[in-house]
Amino acid sequence: MSDLRTVSVNLPGQAYNILVQPGLLSSAGSHVRALTGSSKIAVVTDTAVGPLYAETVARSLQAEGFEVIRAVVPAGEAHKNTRTIASIYDQILPAGIDRSTPLVALGGGVIGDMTGFAAATILRGVPFVQMPTTLLSMVDASVGGKTGVDHAMGKNLIGAFHQPLAVLIDPAVLRTLPPRELRSGLAECIKHEIIRDADGFARLETRIDAALALDIDYLAELVAHNVDIKARVVEADPFEKGQRAHLNFGHTFGHAIETVSNYTMAHGECVALGMVAASRTAQWLGMLDRRSADRISSLIASAGLPTGGLTLPVDAVVNAMIYDKKVRAGRIRFVLPTRIGAVTIRDDVPPETVRRAVESLR
């Protein structure tokens, strides 16, 4: 088995570790047992991931003496709502859990967000462990304690901050990930490099082919690097009062596109388009040089992600931004790059520039 990589997240009273190692799911039980004396544990997964990995995880947990409760929900963003949360409650509560019973989120970002929200609210709060199975959830959703569900008015409008006991990441599961989902995860990797690490961006420019070819050792390195970037940002700003908002680079445009598409477009594809729009906005405002904006677009394209071709109504996308969580006092907040490796927040982008940026994606 490859080397175990450990990234620590040090929050006041809530420190935890992120473990990254190919094959980790088969030994997950021992890592979870070291964190809890509970006799029961609930594994929450979906109809896509469950048949692939639930049995491996359950066997590992049972070997450590856990009674495993299983909760299965439909796969997909369309089911990320309060009805599915109620279904999770209905499958777990009859098993007689108590406040020490951990929930395990086994799946992508949707499962991670919903399981975390269920854990934050069931019995007024129980522990949970993240076991992400997509690149997107490994490098983004599983780290930082943001949990929640979507509402008809927008993405992730209902939720809570609830940090996990641990995050256990097995990059080997990426072998079963559809190529479109792998590319979605690479969008978040690109985002992290743009906001914090110019050298990492340059390395990714030369290694993007290795990621697309599912080089698991390289992906383990890439995942560990990315969760370290996110962990440092989360430590500095656990509740998104300041610099943690930098992680929203590309997301103001991206979430609006995702909402208007009725979630038919993958999250990473929407973020990719959002990063292109945000970079062009920064360039037009004189904040970012043309070469850097072009490098950003080129790396996104090299990852097999869209940089144009948007067919959604421009007015609908612009209007959807008004309902984004990042709006303050009626002003839309954009995270814009000043160079590769650094971003800033602006709430004074002229409406005509916002519209031009969306139109440029067509």
CORPE-V248070 format. One record per pair of residues at least 24 apart in sequence whose ideal C-beta (glycine too) atoms are under 10 Angstrom apart, sorted by the first residue. I is the first residue (numbers start at 1). J is the second residue. If there is no record, write none. Layout:
BEGIN
i=[I | I]
j=[J | J]
END
This chain:
BEGIN
i=[1 | 1 | 1 | 2 | 2 | 2 | 2 | 2 | 2 | 3 | 3 | 3 | 3 | 4 | 4 | 4 | 5 | 5 | 5 | 5 | 5 | 5 | 5 | 5 | 5 | 6 | 7 | 7 | 7 | 7 | 7 | 7 | 7 | 7 | 7 | 7 | 7 | 7 | 7 | 8 | 8 | 8 | 9 | 9 | 9 | 9 | 9 | 9 | 9 | 9 | 9 | 9 | 9 | 9 | 9 | 9 | 9 | 10 | 10 | 10 | 10 | 11 | 11 | 11 | 11 | 11 | 11 | 11 | 12 | 12 | 13 | 14 | 14 | 14 | 14 | 14 | 14 | 14 | 15 | 15 | 16 | 16 | 16 | 16 | 16 | 16 | 16 | 16 | 16 | 16 | 17 | 17 | 17 | 17 | 17 | 17 | 18 | 18 | 18 | 18 | 18 | 18 | 18 | 18 | 18 | 18 | 18 | 18 | 18 | 18 | 18 | 18 | 19 | 19 | 19 | 19 | 19 | 19 | 19 | 20 | 20 | 20 | 20 | 20 | 20 | 20 | 20 | 20 | 20 | 20 | 20 | 20 | 20 | 20 | 20 | 21 | 21 | 21 | 21 | 21 | 21 | 21 | 22 | 22 | 22 | 22 | 22 | 22 | 22 | 22 | 22 | 22 | 22 | 23 | 23 | 23 | 23 | 23 | 24 | 24 | 24 | 24 | 24 | 24 | 24 | 24 | 24 | 25 | 25 | 25 | 25 | 25 | 25 | 25 | 25 | 25 | 25 | 25 | 25 | 25 | 25 | 25 | 26 | 26 | 26 | 26 | 26 | 26 | 26 | 27 | 27 | 27 | 27 | 27 | 27 | 28 | 28 | 28 | 28 | 28 | 28 | 28 | 28 | 28 | 28 | 28 | 28 | 28 | 28 | 28 | 29 | 29 | 29 | 29 | 29 | 29 | 29 | 29 | 29 | 29 | 29 | 30 | 30 | 30 | 30 | 31 | 31 | 31 | 31 | 31 | 31 | 31 | 32 | 32 | 32 | 32 | 32 | 32 | 32 | 32 | 32 | 32 | 32 | 32 | 32 | 33 | 33 | 33 | 33 | 33 | 33 | 34 | 34 | 34 | 35 | 35 | 35 | 35 | 35 | 35 | 36 | 36 | 36 | 36 | 36 | 36 | 36 | 36 | 36 | 37 | 37 | 38 | 38 | 38 | 38 | 38 | 38 | 38 | 38 | 38 | 38 | 38 | 39 | 39 | 39 | 39 | 39 | 39 | 40 | 40 | 40 | 40 | 40 | 40 | 40 | 40 | 40 | 40 | 40 | 40 | 41 | 41 | 41 | 41 | 41 | 41 | 41 | 41 | 41 | 41 | 41 | 41 | 41 | 41 | 42 | 42 | 42 | 42 | 42 | 42 | 42 | 42 | 42 | 42 | 42 | 42 | 42 | 42 | 42 | 42 | 42 | 42 | 42 | 42 | 42 | 42 | 43 | 43 | 43 | 43 | 43 | 43 | 43 | 43 | 43 | 43 | 43 | 43 | 43 | 43 | 43 | 44 | 44 | 44 | 44 | 44 | 44 | 44 | 44 | 44 | 44 | 44 | 44 | 44 | 44 | 44 | 44 | 44 | 44 | 44 | 44 | 44 | 44 | 45 | 45 | 45 | 45 | 45 | 45 | 45 | 45 | 45 | 45 | 45 | 45 | 45 | 46 | 46 | 46 | 46 | 46 | 46 | 46 | 46 | 46 | 46 | 46 | 46 | 46 | 46 | 46 | 47 | 47 | 47 | 47 | 47 | 47 | 47 | 48 | 48 | 48 | 48 | 48 | 48 | 48 | 48 | 48 | 49 | 49 | 49 | 49 | 49 | 49 | 49 | 49 | 49 | 49 | 49 | 50 | 50 | 50 | 50 | 52 | 52 | 52 | 52 | 52 | 53 | 53 | 53 | 53 | 53 | 53 | 53 | 54 | 54 | 54 | 56 | 56 | 56 | 57 | 57 | 57 | 57 | 57 | 58 | 58 | 61 | 61 | 66 | 66 | 66 | 67 | 67 | 67 | 68 | 68 | 69 | 69 | 69 | 69 | 69 | 69 | 69 | 69 | 70 | 70 | 70 | 71 | 71 | 71 | 71 | 71 | 73 | 73 | 73 | 73 | 73 | 73 | 74 | 75 | 75 | 75 | 75 | 76 | 76 | 76 | 77 | 77 | 77 | 77 | 77 | 77 | 77 | 77 | 77 | 77 | 77 | 77 | 77 | 78 | 78 | 78 | 78 | 78 | 79 | 79 | 79 | 79 | 79 | 80 | 80 | 80 | 80 | 80 | 80 | 80 | 80 | 80 | 80 | 80 | 80 | 80 | 80 | 81 | 81 | 81 | 81 | 81 | 81 | 82 | 82 | 82 | 82 | 82 | 82 | 83 | 84 | 84 | 84 | 84 | 84 | 84 | 85 | 85 | 85 | 85 | 85 | 85 | 85 | 85 | 85 | 86 | 87 | 87 | 88 | 88 | 88 | 88 | 88 | 88 | 88 | 89 | 89 | 89 | 89 | 91 | 92 | 92 | 92 | 92 | 92 | 93 | 93 | 97 | 97 | 97 | 98 | 98 | 99 | 99 | 99 | 99 | 99 | 100 | 100 | 101 | 101 | 101 | 102 | 102 | 102 | 102 | 102 | 102 | 102 | 103 | 103 | 103 | 103 | 103 | 103 | 104 | 104 | 104 | 104 | 104 | 104 | 104 | 105 | 105 | 105 | 105 | 105 | 105 | 105 | 105 | 105 | 105 | 105 | 106 | 106 | 106 | 106 | 106 | 106 | 107 | 107 | 107 | 107 | 107 | 108 | 108 | 108 | 108 | 108 | 108 | 108 | 108 | 108 | 108 | 108 | 108 | 108 | 108 | 109 | 109 | 109 | 109 | 109 | 109 | 109 | 109 | 109 | 109 | 109 | 109 | 109 | 110 | 110 | 110 | 110 | 110 | 110 | 110 | 110 | 111 | 111 | 111 | 112 | 112 | 112 | 112 | 112 | 112 | 112 | 112 | 112 | 112 | 112 | 113 | 113 | 113 | 113 | 113 | 113 | 113 | 113 | 113 | 113 | 114 | 114 | 114 | 114 | 114 | 115 | 115 | 115 | 116 | 116 | 116 | 116 | 116 | 116 | 116 | 116 | 116 | 116 | 116 | 116 | 117 | 117 | 117 | 117 | 117 | 117 | 117 | 117 | 117 | 118 | 118 | 118 | 119 | 119 | 119 | 119 | 119 | 120 | 120 | 120 | 120 | 120 | 120 | 120 | 120 | 121 | 121 | 121 | 121 | 125 | 125 | 126 | 127 | 127 | 127 | 127 | 127 | 128 | 128 | 128 | 128 | 128 | 129 | 129 | 129 | 129 | 129 | 130 | 130 | 130 | 130 | 130 | 130 | 130 | 131 | 131 | 131 | 131 | 131 | 131 | 131 | 132 | 132 | 132 | 132 | 132 | 132 | 132 | 132 | 133 | 133 | 133 | 133 | 133 | 133 | 133 | 134 | 134 | 134 | 134 | 134 | 134 | 134 | 134 | 134 | 134 | 135 | 135 | 135 | 135 | 135 | 135 | 135 | 135 | 135 | 135 | 135 | 135 | 135 | 135 | 135 | 135 | 135 | 135 | 135 | 135 | 136 | 136 | 136 | 136 | 136 | 136 | 136 | 136 | 136 | 136 | 136 | 136 | 136 | 136 | 137 | 137 | 137 | 137 | 137 | 137 | 137 | 138 | 138 | 138 | 138 | 138 | 138 | 138 | 138 | 138 | 138 | 138 | 138 | 138 | 138 | 138 | 138 | 139 | 139 | 139 | 139 | 139 | 139 | 139 | 139 | 139 | 139 | 139 | 139 | 139 | 139 | 139 | 139 | 140 | 140 | 140 | 140 | 140 | 140 | 140 | 140 | 140 | 140 | 140 | 140 | 140 | 140 | 141 | 141 | 141 | 142 | 142 | 142 | 142 | 142 | 143 | 143 | 143 | 143 | 143 | 143 | 143 | 143 | 143 | 143 | 143 | 144 | 144 | 144 | 144 | 144 | 144 | 144 | 144 | 144 | 144 | 144 | 145 | 145 | 145 | 146 | 146 | 146 | 146 | 146 | 148 | 150 | 150 | 150 | 151 | 152 | 153 | 153 | 153 | 154 | 154 | 154 | 154 | 154 | 154 | 154 | 154 | 154 | 154 | 155 | 155 | 155 | 155 | 155 | 155 | 155 | 155 | 155 | 155 | 155 | 155 | 155 | 156 | 156 | 156 | 157 | 157 | 157 | 159 | 161 | 161 | 161 | 163 | 163 | 167 | 167 | 169 | 169 | 169 | 169 | 170 | 170 | 170 | 171 | 171 | 171 | 171 | 171 | 171 | 171 | 171 | 171 | 171 | 171 | 172 | 172 | 172 | 172 | 173 | 174 | 174 | 174 | 174 | 174 | 174 | 175 | 175 | 175 | 177 | 178 | 179 | 179 | 179 | 180 | 180 | 180 | 180 | 180 | 181 | 181 | 181 | 182 | 182 | 182 | 182 | 182 | 182 | 182 | 183 | 183 | 183 | 183 | 183 | 183 | 183 | 183 | 183 | 183 | 183 | 184 | 184 | 184 | 184 | 184 | 184 | 184 | 184 | 184 | 184 | 184 | 185 | 185 | 185 | 185 | 185 | 185 | 185 | 185 | 185 | 186 | 186 | 186 | 186 | 186 | 186 | 186 | 186 | 186 | 186 | 186 | 187 | 187 | 187 | 187 | 187 | 187 | 187 | 187 | 187 | 187 | 187 | 187 | 187 | 187 | 187 | 187 | 188 | 188 | 188 | 188 | 188 | 188 | 188 | 188 | 188 | 189 | 189 | 189 | 189 | 189 | 189 | 189 | 189 | 189 | 190 | 190 | 190 | 190 | 190 | 190 | 190 | 190 | 190 | 190 | 190 | 190 | 190 | 191 | 191 | 191 | 191 | 191 | 191 | 191 | 191 | 191 | 191 | 191 | 191 | 191 | 191 | 191 | 191 | 191 | 191 | 191 | 191 | 192 | 192 | 192 | 192 | 192 | 192 | 192 | 192 | 192 | 192 | 192 | 193 | 193 | 193 | 193 | 193 | 193 | 193 | 194 | 194 | 194 | 194 | 194 | 194 | 194 | 194 | 194 | 194 | 194 | 194 | 194 | 194 | 194 | 194 | 194 | 194 | 195 | 195 | 195 | 195 | 195 | 195 | 195 | 195 | 195 | 195 | 195 | 195 | 195 | 195 | 195 | 196 | 196 | 196 | 196 | 196 | 196 | 196 | 196 | 196 | 196 | 196 | 196 | 196 | 196 | 197 | 197 | 197 | 197 | 197 | 197 | 197 | 198 | 198 | 198 | 198 | 198 | 199 | 199 | 200 | 200 | 200 | 200 | 200 | 201 | 201 | 201 | 201 | 201 | 201 | 202 | 202 | 202 | 202 | 204 | 204 | 204 | 205 | 205 | 205 | 205 | 208 | 208 | 208 | 208 | 208 | 209 | 209 | 211 | 212 | 212 | 212 | 240 | 240 | 242 | 243 | 243 | 243 | 245 | 245 | 245 | 245 | 245 | 246 | 246 | 246 | 246 | 246 | 246 | 247 | 247 | 248 | 248 | 248 | 248 | 248 | 248 | 248 | 248 | 248 | 248 | 249 | 249 | 249 | 249 | 249 | 249 | 249 | 249 | 249 | 249 | 250 | 250 | 250 | 250 | 250 | 250 | 250 | 250 | 250 | 250 | 250 | 250 | 251 | 251 | 251 | 251 | 251 | 251 | 251 | 252 | 252 | 252 | 252 | 252 | 252 | 252 | 252 | 252 | 252 | 252 | 252 | 252 | 252 | 252 | 252 | 253 | 253 | 253 | 253 | 253 | 253 | 253 | 253 | 253 | 253 | 253 | 253 | 253 | 253 | 253 | 254 | 254 | 255 | 255 | 255 | 255 | 255 | 255 | 256 | 256 | 256 | 256 | 256 | 256 | 256 | 256 | 256 | 256 | 256 | 256 | 256 | 257 | 257 | 257 | 257 | 257 | 257 | 257 | 257 | 258 | 258 | 259 | 259 | 259 | 259 | 259 | 259 | 259 | 259 | 260 | 260 | 260 | 260 | 260 | 260 | 260 | 260 | 260 | 260 | 261 | 261 | 261 | 261 | 261 | 261 | 262 | 264 | 265 | 265 | 265 | 266 | 266 | 268 | 268 | 268 | 268 | 269 | 269 | 269 | 269 | 269 | 270 | 270 | 270 | 271 | 271 | 272 | 272 | 272 | 272 | 272 | 272 | 272 | 272 | 272 | 272 | 273 | 273 | 273 | 273 | 273 | 273 | 273 | 273 | 273 | 273 | 273 | 273 | 273 | 274 | 274 | 274 | 274 | 274 | 275 | 275 | 275 | 275 | 275 | 275 | 276 | 276 | 276 | 276 | 276 | 276 | 276 | 276 | 276 | 276 | 277 | 277 | 277 | 277 | 277 | 277 | 277 | 277 | 277 | 277 | 277 | 278 | 278 | 278 | 278 | 278 | 278 | 278 | 278 | 279 | 279 | 279 | 279 | 279 | 280 | 280 | 280 | 280 | 280 | 280 | 281 | 281 | 281 | 281 | 281 | 281 | 281 | 281 | 281 | 281 | 281 | 281 | 282 | 282 | 282 | 282 | 282 | 282 | 282 | 282 | 282 | 282 | 282 | 283 | 283 | 283 | 284 | 284 | 284 | 284 | 284 | 284 | 285 | 285 | 285 | 285 | 285 | 285 | 285 | 287 | 287 | 287 | 287 | 287 | 287 | 287 | 288 | 288 | 288 | 288 | 288 | 288 | 288 | 289 | 289 | 289 | 291 | 292 | 292 | 292 | 292 | 292 | 293 | 293 | 295 | 296 | 296 | 299 | 306 | 307 | 307 | 308 | 308 | 308 | 309 | 309 | 310 | 310 | 310 | 310 | 310 | 311 | 311 | 312 | 312 | 312 | 313 | 314 | 314 | 314 | 314 | 314 | 314 | 314 | 314 | 315 | 315 | 316 | 317 | 317 | 317 | 317 | 317 | 317 | 318 | 318 | 318 | 318 | 318 | 318 | 321 | 321]
j=[26 | 27 | 172 | 171 | 172 | 216 | 217 | 220 | 221 | 217 | 220 | 221 | 224 | 31 | 220 | 224 | 169 | 171 | 220 | 221 | 223 | 224 | 225 | 227 | 228 | 224 | 143 | 167 | 169 | 223 | 224 | 225 | 226 | 227 | 228 | 229 | 230 | 231 | 232 | 228 | 231 | 235 | 143 | 144 | 145 | 163 | 164 | 166 | 167 | 227 | 228 | 230 | 231 | 232 | 234 | 235 | 238 | 231 | 232 | 234 | 235 | 144 | 145 | 163 | 231 | 234 | 235 | 238 | 235 | 238 | 163 | 145 | 161 | 162 | 163 | 164 | 165 | 238 | 163 | 235 | 129 | 130 | 143 | 145 | 163 | 164 | 165 | 166 | 167 | 231 | 164 | 165 | 166 | 167 | 168 | 231 | 130 | 132 | 138 | 142 | 143 | 164 | 166 | 167 | 168 | 169 | 223 | 224 | 227 | 228 | 230 | 231 | 166 | 167 | 168 | 169 | 170 | 224 | 227 | 138 | 167 | 168 | 169 | 170 | 171 | 219 | 220 | 221 | 222 | 223 | 224 | 225 | 226 | 227 | 228 | 168 | 169 | 170 | 171 | 172 | 220 | 224 | 169 | 170 | 171 | 172 | 173 | 174 | 175 | 216 | 217 | 219 | 220 | 170 | 171 | 172 | 173 | 216 | 60 | 131 | 168 | 169 | 170 | 171 | 172 | 173 | 220 | 52 | 53 | 54 | 56 | 57 | 59 | 60 | 106 | 131 | 133 | 168 | 169 | 170 | 172 | 173 | 53 | 56 | 57 | 59 | 60 | 170 | 172 | 56 | 60 | 63 | 64 | 168 | 170 | 53 | 56 | 57 | 58 | 59 | 60 | 61 | 64 | 104 | 106 | 129 | 131 | 166 | 168 | 170 | 57 | 58 | 59 | 60 | 61 | 62 | 63 | 64 | 65 | 66 | 68 | 60 | 61 | 63 | 64 | 60 | 64 | 129 | 131 | 165 | 166 | 168 | 57 | 60 | 61 | 64 | 66 | 102 | 104 | 127 | 129 | 131 | 165 | 166 | 168 | 60 | 61 | 63 | 64 | 65 | 66 | 64 | 165 | 166 | 102 | 127 | 129 | 164 | 165 | 166 | 64 | 66 | 100 | 101 | 102 | 127 | 129 | 165 | 166 | 65 | 100 | 65 | 66 | 67 | 97 | 98 | 99 | 100 | 101 | 102 | 126 | 127 | 65 | 66 | 67 | 98 | 100 | 101 | 66 | 67 | 68 | 69 | 92 | 95 | 96 | 97 | 98 | 100 | 101 | 102 | 65 | 66 | 67 | 68 | 69 | 97 | 100 | 101 | 102 | 103 | 104 | 127 | 128 | 129 | 66 | 67 | 68 | 69 | 70 | 71 | 88 | 91 | 92 | 93 | 95 | 97 | 101 | 102 | 103 | 104 | 115 | 118 | 119 | 122 | 126 | 128 | 68 | 69 | 70 | 71 | 72 | 92 | 102 | 103 | 104 | 105 | 106 | 107 | 115 | 129 | 131 | 69 | 70 | 71 | 72 | 73 | 88 | 91 | 92 | 103 | 104 | 105 | 106 | 107 | 111 | 112 | 114 | 115 | 116 | 118 | 119 | 128 | 131 | 70 | 71 | 72 | 73 | 75 | 104 | 105 | 106 | 107 | 111 | 115 | 131 | 133 | 71 | 72 | 73 | 74 | 75 | 76 | 79 | 84 | 106 | 107 | 108 | 110 | 111 | 114 | 133 | 72 | 73 | 74 | 75 | 76 | 79 | 107 | 74 | 75 | 76 | 107 | 108 | 111 | 133 | 176 | 178 | 75 | 106 | 107 | 108 | 111 | 131 | 132 | 133 | 134 | 173 | 176 | 75 | 106 | 107 | 111 | 106 | 107 | 133 | 173 | 176 | 106 | 107 | 131 | 133 | 170 | 173 | 176 | 104 | 106 | 107 | 106 | 170 | 173 | 104 | 106 | 131 | 168 | 170 | 104 | 106 | 102 | 104 | 101 | 102 | 104 | 95 | 96 | 101 | 95 | 104 | 93 | 94 | 95 | 96 | 97 | 101 | 103 | 104 | 95 | 104 | 106 | 95 | 103 | 104 | 115 | 118 | 107 | 110 | 111 | 114 | 115 | 118 | 110 | 107 | 108 | 110 | 111 | 108 | 110 | 263 | 108 | 109 | 110 | 113 | 150 | 155 | 258 | 262 | 263 | 264 | 265 | 266 | 267 | 110 | 150 | 262 | 263 | 264 | 110 | 111 | 114 | 149 | 150 | 109 | 110 | 111 | 113 | 114 | 117 | 148 | 149 | 150 | 151 | 155 | 156 | 158 | 263 | 114 | 149 | 150 | 151 | 152 | 158 | 114 | 117 | 149 | 150 | 151 | 158 | 149 | 110 | 111 | 114 | 117 | 118 | 149 | 114 | 115 | 117 | 118 | 121 | 122 | 148 | 149 | 158 | 118 | 114 | 118 | 114 | 115 | 117 | 118 | 119 | 121 | 122 | 118 | 121 | 122 | 123 | 118 | 118 | 119 | 122 | 123 | 126 | 122 | 123 | 122 | 123 | 126 | 123 | 126 | 123 | 124 | 125 | 126 | 127 | 126 | 127 | 126 | 127 | 128 | 126 | 127 | 128 | 129 | 164 | 165 | 166 | 127 | 128 | 129 | 130 | 164 | 165 | 128 | 129 | 130 | 131 | 164 | 165 | 168 | 129 | 130 | 131 | 132 | 133 | 137 | 141 | 142 | 147 | 164 | 167 | 130 | 131 | 132 | 133 | 168 | 173 | 131 | 132 | 133 | 134 | 137 | 132 | 133 | 134 | 135 | 136 | 137 | 138 | 141 | 142 | 177 | 181 | 184 | 185 | 267 | 133 | 134 | 136 | 137 | 138 | 140 | 141 | 142 | 184 | 185 | 188 | 267 | 268 | 134 | 136 | 137 | 141 | 149 | 150 | 263 | 267 | 137 | 141 | 142 | 136 | 137 | 138 | 140 | 141 | 142 | 143 | 146 | 147 | 164 | 167 | 137 | 141 | 142 | 146 | 147 | 148 | 149 | 150 | 156 | 159 | 147 | 148 | 149 | 150 | 159 | 147 | 162 | 164 | 141 | 142 | 145 | 146 | 147 | 148 | 159 | 160 | 161 | 162 | 163 | 164 | 146 | 147 | 148 | 149 | 156 | 158 | 159 | 160 | 162 | 147 | 149 | 162 | 147 | 160 | 162 | 164 | 165 | 145 | 147 | 148 | 159 | 160 | 161 | 162 | 163 | 147 | 159 | 160 | 162 | 160 | 162 | 162 | 162 | 163 | 164 | 165 | 166 | 162 | 163 | 164 | 165 | 166 | 164 | 165 | 166 | 167 | 168 | 163 | 164 | 165 | 166 | 167 | 168 | 169 | 164 | 166 | 167 | 168 | 169 | 170 | 173 | 167 | 168 | 169 | 170 | 173 | 185 | 223 | 227 | 169 | 170 | 173 | 174 | 176 | 177 | 181 | 173 | 174 | 177 | 178 | 181 | 182 | 184 | 185 | 267 | 268 | 169 | 171 | 173 | 174 | 177 | 181 | 182 | 183 | 184 | 185 | 186 | 187 | 188 | 189 | 211 | 219 | 222 | 223 | 226 | 268 | 177 | 181 | 182 | 183 | 184 | 185 | 186 | 187 | 188 | 189 | 266 | 267 | 268 | 271 | 167 | 169 | 181 | 184 | 185 | 188 | 267 | 167 | 169 | 170 | 171 | 173 | 174 | 185 | 188 | 189 | 219 | 220 | 222 | 223 | 224 | 226 | 227 | 169 | 185 | 186 | 187 | 188 | 189 | 191 | 192 | 222 | 223 | 224 | 225 | 226 | 227 | 229 | 230 | 184 | 185 | 187 | 188 | 189 | 191 | 192 | 226 | 227 | 230 | 247 | 267 | 268 | 271 | 188 | 230 | 267 | 167 | 168 | 169 | 227 | 230 | 167 | 169 | 226 | 227 | 228 | 229 | 230 | 231 | 233 | 234 | 247 | 227 | 230 | 231 | 233 | 234 | 235 | 237 | 238 | 240 | 244 | 247 | 234 | 238 | 239 | 234 | 239 | 240 | 244 | 247 | 325 | 258 | 259 | 263 | 323 | 259 | 259 | 320 | 323 | 255 | 256 | 258 | 259 | 320 | 321 | 322 | 323 | 324 | 325 | 251 | 254 | 255 | 256 | 258 | 259 | 263 | 267 | 270 | 320 | 323 | 324 | 325 | 255 | 324 | 325 | 323 | 324 | 325 | 325 | 238 | 239 | 240 | 234 | 238 | 227 | 231 | 220 | 223 | 224 | 227 | 216 | 220 | 223 | 214 | 215 | 216 | 217 | 218 | 219 | 220 | 221 | 222 | 223 | 224 | 214 | 216 | 219 | 220 | 216 | 211 | 214 | 216 | 219 | 220 | 223 | 214 | 216 | 219 | 214 | 266 | 212 | 214 | 304 | 266 | 268 | 269 | 304 | 305 | 266 | 267 | 268 | 211 | 212 | 214 | 219 | 268 | 303 | 304 | 211 | 212 | 266 | 268 | 269 | 272 | 300 | 303 | 304 | 305 | 306 | 265 | 266 | 267 | 268 | 269 | 270 | 271 | 272 | 303 | 304 | 305 | 211 | 219 | 222 | 223 | 226 | 266 | 267 | 268 | 303 | 211 | 212 | 222 | 268 | 272 | 299 | 300 | 302 | 303 | 304 | 305 | 250 | 254 | 266 | 267 | 268 | 269 | 270 | 271 | 272 | 273 | 274 | 275 | 300 | 303 | 305 | 306 | 226 | 230 | 247 | 250 | 251 | 267 | 268 | 271 | 272 | 219 | 222 | 223 | 225 | 226 | 229 | 268 | 299 | 303 | 226 | 249 | 250 | 268 | 271 | 272 | 275 | 296 | 299 | 300 | 302 | 303 | 305 | 226 | 229 | 230 | 246 | 247 | 248 | 249 | 250 | 251 | 254 | 268 | 271 | 272 | 274 | 275 | 278 | 296 | 300 | 335 | 343 | 222 | 225 | 226 | 227 | 228 | 229 | 230 | 233 | 246 | 247 | 249 | 225 | 226 | 229 | 296 | 299 | 340 | 341 | 246 | 249 | 250 | 275 | 278 | 279 | 292 | 295 | 296 | 299 | 300 | 335 | 337 | 339 | 340 | 341 | 342 | 343 | 229 | 230 | 233 | 243 | 246 | 247 | 248 | 249 | 250 | 335 | 337 | 340 | 341 | 342 | 343 | 226 | 228 | 229 | 230 | 232 | 233 | 243 | 246 | 247 | 249 | 340 | 341 | 342 | 343 | 225 | 226 | 228 | 229 | 340 | 341 | 342 | 292 | 339 | 340 | 341 | 342 | 340 | 341 | 225 | 226 | 229 | 340 | 341 | 292 | 295 | 296 | 299 | 340 | 341 | 295 | 299 | 340 | 341 | 299 | 302 | 303 | 295 | 298 | 299 | 302 | 299 | 300 | 302 | 303 | 304 | 302 | 303 | 303 | 302 | 303 | 304 | 325 | 326 | 345 | 343 | 344 | 345 | 326 | 333 | 335 | 343 | 345 | 335 | 337 | 342 | 343 | 344 | 345 | 335 | 343 | 274 | 278 | 324 | 325 | 326 | 333 | 334 | 335 | 343 | 345 | 274 | 275 | 278 | 279 | 334 | 335 | 336 | 337 | 343 | 345 | 274 | 275 | 276 | 277 | 278 | 279 | 296 | 300 | 334 | 335 | 337 | 343 | 275 | 278 | 324 | 325 | 326 | 334 | 335 | 277 | 278 | 281 | 320 | 321 | 324 | 325 | 326 | 327 | 332 | 333 | 334 | 335 | 336 | 349 | 354 | 277 | 278 | 280 | 281 | 317 | 318 | 320 | 321 | 324 | 332 | 334 | 354 | 357 | 358 | 361 | 278 | 324 | 320 | 321 | 323 | 324 | 325 | 326 | 312 | 316 | 317 | 318 | 319 | 320 | 321 | 322 | 323 | 324 | 332 | 354 | 358 | 310 | 312 | 316 | 317 | 320 | 321 | 358 | 361 | 317 | 320 | 312 | 316 | 317 | 319 | 320 | 321 | 323 | 324 | 310 | 312 | 313 | 314 | 315 | 316 | 317 | 318 | 319 | 320 | 310 | 311 | 312 | 316 | 317 | 320 | 312 | 312 | 306 | 310 | 312 | 305 | 306 | 300 | 303 | 305 | 306 | 300 | 304 | 305 | 306 | 309 | 305 | 306 | 310 | 300 | 305 | 296 | 297 | 299 | 300 | 301 | 303 | 304 | 305 | 306 | 307 | 300 | 305 | 306 | 307 | 308 | 309 | 310 | 312 | 317 | 357 | 358 | 360 | 361 | 334 | 335 | 357 | 358 | 361 | 299 | 300 | 305 | 307 | 335 | 337 | 300 | 301 | 305 | 306 | 307 | 308 | 310 | 357 | 360 | 361 | 307 | 310 | 317 | 334 | 354 | 356 | 357 | 358 | 359 | 360 | 361 | 334 | 335 | 336 | 337 | 343 | 346 | 349 | 357 | 307 | 336 | 337 | 340 | 357 | 336 | 353 | 356 | 357 | 360 | 361 | 334 | 336 | 337 | 346 | 349 | 350 | 353 | 354 | 356 | 357 | 358 | 360 | 334 | 335 | 336 | 337 | 338 | 339 | 343 | 344 | 346 | 349 | 357 | 336 | 337 | 357 | 349 | 350 | 353 | 356 | 357 | 360 | 334 | 336 | 346 | 348 | 349 | 350 | 353 | 336 | 337 | 338 | 339 | 343 | 344 | 346 | 336 | 337 | 338 | 339 | 340 | 342 | 343 | 338 | 339 | 340 | 340 | 337 | 338 | 339 | 340 | 341 | 337 | 340 | 340 | 337 | 340 | 340 | 361 | 360 | 361 | 360 | 361 | 362 | 361 | 362 | 358 | 359 | 360 | 361 | 362 | 361 | 362 | 358 | 361 | 362 | 358 | 354 | 355 | 356 | 357 | 358 | 359 | 361 | 362 | 355 | 358 | 358 | 354 | 355 | 357 | 358 | 359 | 361 | 351 | 354 | 355 | 357 | 358 | 359 | 354 | 358]
END
